[in-house]
Amino acid sequence: MRREAIDLGDVVVQIFAVVVGILLALFINDWVTQRQQQATVDEAMRSIRAELALNRTGLRAYAKHMFDMAAAMQNAPANKNQPPKACYLWVDWDGIGGLTPIDAAYQTSIATQALANMPFEQAQLVAQVYGWQHYVLKGVDLDASLLMQQPHSLEFCAGIIDEIGRNAVKLDELYAKLIGRDTAPLPMPPSASGVSPSASSSGKTQ
């Protein structure tokens, strides 16, 4: 073996080259990871917007049905001056089921961590929209139990139905924050219905 003098400059150059190589590899890896995460977020948002657009169609039809039913019940001559009864026994009652918005894209965005990689405000808005959607569906289930089990006045039954429609409209307005407003006007209670939002306040806690 032959002992040779160590060239300090050569050592420094080699160490520098190794450090630069490591940093460059880390930078490239981070860049690739961020691009992959952003692609996942973009795909998740496309799926969420498509899902909400589909939900909106059913939601608007459901809200209109609720408003029309409440008005028909209030205006039906056969319902005038009748004693309290279970809501489904009033003339023109047509049920409050049928609201079935989906949340598959939202659940997938959670499972793939796309939601975790979104900017905070965007993720908060998405969670808020789907949280209200869950609230509306749960409210319909609770209302169904309330309206079926005991007798209620016509005003109470129609008021609850009207309130269900109004909650559906609020959900539609939240959808607009993510997918924009629809050119078609929102469904609203017919002016002739005579249904007051306060009609349900005495018997229902939001």
C-alpha angles and dihedrals in degrees: 000000000000123000114221132182115262114242103222092194091055091050092051091050092050093047090048091050091051093048092047090049092051093047091047091050091049091049093050092047091050091048092050091047092050092049090050091048092048091049089052091049092048092050091047092052092048090052093045093050092048090048093050092047088055091045091050092061092056093039095056092048089050094049091049090049091052093049093046092048093049090050093046092051092049093048100041108115090214090063096055117118094355123150120248116286139162107295095241089061094063115102113262094022105146104172132263099240125102101080105125112158113170130226103188093122091050093050090048091051088056094047093049092044090239089130091053091053095050121101108271097248092049093048090047092053093048091050091047093053094049091041090057090045089056090047093053092050092047090048091054090053092050092046091050089056092046096047096047103045107059141018119275136177120261090248092053094049093046091045092054091048090049090050091052088054091049092052089052089053090051088054090051089053090053090050087058091064089064104030103023129246123306117238090228115085119253116260112258134185112274110256090231094058095086089209115150123203087225091062090086099040095086094056107029134061115208 
